[in-house]
Amino acid sequence: MTAAHDVPDILSQEFADNPYPTYRALRDTAPLIWHEATQSYLISRYQDVARAFKDKESLFTTDNYAWQAEPVHGKTLLQMSGREHATRRALVAPAFRGNELREKVVPLIERNARELIDAFRHTGSVDLVSGFASHFPISVISDMFGLDPSGQERISGWYRAFVAFIANLAGDPECAAAGERAQAEFAAYMLPVIRSRRDHLGDDLLSALCTAKVDGVSMSDEDIKAFCSLLLTAGAETTDKAVAGLFSNLLADPVQLAAVQQDRGLIDRAFAETLRYSPPVHMIMRQTATAVPMSGGTIPAGATVTCLIGAANRDPERYKDPDRFDLFRDDLTADTAFSAAADHLAFALGRHFCVGALLARAEVEIAVNQLLDAMPDIRPADGYDPAEQGVFTRGPKSLLVEFTPVPG
């Protein structure tokens, strides 16, 4: 096994500025490496990360979420297994697929996208991150829960503290304390809302969770609060960065941008390729239940494993010309990109495949369509800088664009 000092550190500024050379070095020379600062083993090759996610042999667990996420969310789907996981997933999954998604959620997505775009459609310029992407998923999820819009600013602050807590690879005590404070404040906000909703049911996701029952099992107030916290964190952070990342990738290639503008049916392919090329989440952790042989050595039982999605998704053993964004590539299947049969690893795979993948797909498809309608000649503006930021999660910090306003 290669020593950590032989490749750039994932906590270094060099890595934060551009992780891809480090990913390449890890795949090529250190596919299994012990990382002292995070007390975890890093794996970076596609076949290894995919194996950890699919794991049909129960070699990997999600026990790591007991310390990584439970302090801010409570116990969630992330760390459940077996029948408990299957039951809880069955309780929440119907809200994110089929008729529920089409009839109840899609109209909310369309309205929230339209309202955000209305604020800048006549100005001729916008920062797509601060003016749209960073607000869009929070407003959608808040509406799905039937929450008062006046609370969205506080909710946004809490979710960002949750993300920072989970991504706190360096163990910053101030970041940890902020996450725990946010958890207490979010619980104080949400639990009374949940109790009130049980007495006054509506046509929203919170009401559906209050009444859901599978095999005689229903969700407690704490279960619902934990799921709300998880959805806000996972759903908002990923969609925010996916929308921004998709536009950043298209604006870098006018030919591919023009193709999507002319054929909106290509949005799914552009989103799938964005998830591969510049995934919103670059790392997901697992824990070994037993010693597991991998490329480069053996991971001992009970070890934390950091699965480097950003590296695996650019593995040349899996994808041709992996460092090139190409929505037309023939080694990535858009039809399955939002299911557990996905080729890319951005949503994980197997039984812990992201339950909100179809929600994310609907949000991105609607947002991109409406943004392209409002900005048919979208182009980079003075000061445009698509540089990404973040380590655990990653996306453009800003995207200043300009366009000719279209009446409407």
N, C-alpha and C positions, 0 to 999 in steps of 0.2 A: 504494500500500500504506500502511495506517495505521501510525503510529509507536507503539511500545510504551507511551509515557507517556500515551497518550490513553485507555487502559482500565486497570482495576485489574490489578496484577501477579499472575501465578499463583503466585508465591513469597511473596506478602504474607500477613499474618495475616488481613486482611479476606477474602481468597480462601479460606484454610484454614477460617475460621469458616463461610462459606457461599459456595461457588463459583458458584452458579446465576445470580446477577445479573451476574457477570463473563462467564459463558458467554453470557448473553443479549446483553450489550454486544458481545462478540466476533462473534457471529453477525450481529447487526444492522449493526454499523459497521466491523468489522475481521475479515472472514472469513479473511483471510490476513495474518499479522503476524509480523515478525521479533522473536524474544525473545532479547535479548542474553545474559542470564544462563545460559540453557540452550543457547545457540548453535544454536537450531532455529527453524523456521517453525511457527507454530501454525495449525492448521485446525480449524474448529468446526462447519461446516454438515454436515448429514447426507449430502448428495449428494457432498461432497468426501471425507469420511472413508470412506464406503462405497466410493467409487472407489479410494482408496488401498489398502483391504483386498482388494477383489475383483481389481483390477489384472490384467486379462487381456492387457494390452499390454506387460508387463514394464517398466513405467515406474518402479515402486517396488520396492525390495529390502529385505531384512532384514539388510543388512550392518552396521547400527547395533549389532546384538547382539554383534558382535565386541568392542566396548568396553563395552557396557552390561551384558552378562550373562556372556560367556565367562570373565572373570576369576574369577567365583564358581562357575559351573557346568561350565566346559569347553565344548567345541563341542557344540551341541544342535540339535534339529530347528528351533529358532527361526531360526537363521541359515543353514540349508541351503536349496538350491534345486535345481530340475531333478531329474535321476534320483537324485542323492544324497538329496534330501529325500523323494522318493517311496518309495525303498527303505527308509530309516530309519523313515518313518511306517508302512509296511506291516509292519515288524518289531514295532512296539509297539501298533498299533491294535487287533489282535484281543482284547487283554486288556480293552478298554474298550467292548465291544459284544457283542450277541448272547448266545450260550450262556455264554461265559466270564464275562460280567458277571452274568447271571442266576444261574448255578449256583455260581460261586466267590466273587464279590464281594458280591452282595446279602446273603448270610447274615452276612458280616463287618460290613457296614453295620448290619444289624438288631441284631446282638449289641452292637456298640460303642455305638449309640444307647441301647439298653436299659440297659446297665451305667452309663452316665453319668446317665441319668434315675433309675435306682434309688437313686443317691446323694442325691437331693433330693425324690423323689416323695412322701414322707411328711412333709416339712417345711412345706409350704404356701407356700413362697417360694423364689425363686432369682434370681440374676442370669444371664439367658440367655446373656450373652457369656462371662463368666468361668466360669460353672458348666456350660456346655454347648458353645457354638459354637466357642470358642477351642481346645477339646481334641478335639472330634469328628473333624474331617478328619485330623488328625495321627495319631490312633489308628487310623483306617481305613486310611490309606496305609501306616503301619508294619506293620499286620497283612497287608495285601496283599503286602508285600515279605517277610513272614515274619521280621520283626526282633524281637529280644528286647524285650518291653514295658518293661524297666528302662531302656532307652536313650531313651525317648520325650521325657523332659525335655530331654536334651542336643540331640536332633534338633529339638525345638521352638525352642530357642535359636539353632541354626544357621540354620534356615529363616527366622526373623525377621531375622537378620543379612543373609541373602541378599536378602530383600525390601527391606530398608533400603538396601542397596547399589544395587539396580536403580532404586529410587525416589529416589536421592540427586541430585535436580535441582539443588541448590545447590552440589554439589561439596564437601561437608564431608569433609576428609581423615580425620578420626577414624572416620566412618561407612565410608569406603572401606577403611581399614585393618582395621576389625572384620570386614567382609565377606570380605576376603582371608584373615584368620586363621580364620574359620569354614570357608572352603573347604578349607584345609589340614587342619583338624581333621576335617571330614566325610570327606575322602578317606582319612585315616588310619583312620577308623572303618569306612567302607564297603568299601574295596578288599579287605581281608582277608575280609570277609563274602562278597563276590562270589566270590573264589577258593575259599573253602570250599564255597560252594553249588555250584560247578561239579563238585566231587568228591562232593557229597552232595545230589543234586537232590531237591526236594520238589514239593508241589502249590501253589506260590505264584508270584507275579508275577516275583520275582527268578529263580527256576528257569526260568520260561518265557522270560525275556529271555536267559538263558545258553544256551538251546538253540535259540532262534529263528533261522531262516535263510530268506532270500528271494533268489532268483536267485543262489544261491551265496554271498551275503553274510551274515555273522553279526556280532554285536556284540562288541567288545572289552571288557575290564574297564573301561577308561576311558569307553567309550561308555555302558555300563550305569550307571556311577557318575554320569555327567553327566545321564542321563535321570532317575535317582532324585532327584538334586538339583533338577532342573527340576520334576518332578511334586510334590515336597514344597512347593516354593515356590509354583507356580501353583495347584496343587490345594488346598492347605491355606488359603492366603490368600483365595482366592475363595469357597470353600465356607463358611468361617468367617463372612465378611462377608455372604454371600447369606442364610444362615439368620437371622442377626441382623437384616439389613435387611428381610427378608420379614415377620418378626414385628413390627418397628417400624412398617412400613407398615400392617399389618392392625390393630394396636392403635390406630392413629390414626383408624381408621374402623370403628366397631363393626358397621355394617351389612355391610361386606365381610368382617370377621372371622366374623360369624355365618354368612354364606353359605358360607365355607370349612369351618366347623365342621360344618355340616349336609350339605355335599356335598364330600367329599374329592377328588372328581374335578376340583375347581377349583384344586387345589394347583399343577398345571402352569401354569395361567393366572396365578396369583398369583406364581409364580416368574418366569415370562416378563416380567410387568409390573414386578417388582422389578428384573430385569436391565436393563430400559429406564429406569425411573424413578430408581433409586438403584444403579447398577452397582458391583460391588466394585472393578473396575479402571476408573479414569477417564481414563487416558492410555495409549496404545501408540505407539511410535515406528516410523517407517519411514525409508528413505533413498532419494533420487531417483537413478535411473540416467541420466536425461537431464532437460533442462528440461521442466517440466510446467505448463501453464496450469491455473489453478484459479480459483475465485471470488475476485475481488479482486486478481489479479495472476498472476505466473509464479514458480514455485519453480525455482531454478537446479539444474543437475546436481550430484550429489554432496552435496546438503544433507540434514541431518537434519530430519525432519518429525514434530512432535508432534501426533498425532491425538487430539483431545479428545472421547473417547467420551461423557463426561458432558454435554457440550454438544450433540453430534450427536443423542443419544437424546432430547433435549427440543426438537428443532427443530420449530417450529410449521408449517413447510412440509411436514413428514412426518407429524406426529402432531397430532390435534385436542386442544386443552386439554392440552398436554404437561406442564405443571407440576402436574397432578393424577394421583395414583395411582388407577388404575381397572382392576381385573382383568377387567372386562366390556367394555373398549374393543374396537371392531370394526376398528381399524386396526393391530392387532398379532396375528399368527397364532401361537397356542400350539403348534399341530401341528408347525410347522417351527422353533420357537424354539431347539431343541437340535441343529440341523443347519446345514450351510453355507448353507442357504436361509433362514436366520433374518431377521426384519425388524429386530430390534434389533442393536446393534453390540458388545455386551458380550463376546462370544467371538471378535471379529474376524469375517472372512468369507473365502471363497475357499480357496485351498490351505493357508493357515495358520490355518484355523478350528480352534479349540481341540479337540485330540484327546480331552480328558477331559470334553467337554460332557455325554455320556450318564452318565458316572460322577457328575458334579455333580448331574444331574437325579435320579439314583437316591438319592444321599445326601440331597438336600433333601426329596424326596418322603417317604422313610422317616423322616427326622428330624421333619418337620412332623407327620406322622401320629402318631408315638409321643408327641410333645410335647403335641399336642391331646388324645390319649387320657388322658395323665397329668394334664393341666390343663384340664378341660372348661370351667371358668369363669375362665380366665386373664384377668387384669386388671392394670393398672399398680399398683405398690405405692408407698408413701411413698418419695420419693427417686428415682422413675423419671425418667430423663433420656435421651431417644432421640437426643441431639445426636450428629452424626457427627463423626469425626475422620479426618485423612489428606488427602493431596493426590493422589499417584499412585494409591494404593489408598485406599478410603474406606468407613467403616462405623460403626455405633454403638459408642461406647466402653463403654457398659453399658446393660442393660435390666432393671431391677429389677421383677419381677412377683410377684404372689401368686395363690393358687388354693386351692380346697378339696381336700385330699388325697383321692385315690381308692385304695382298697385294690387291690393287685395286684402 
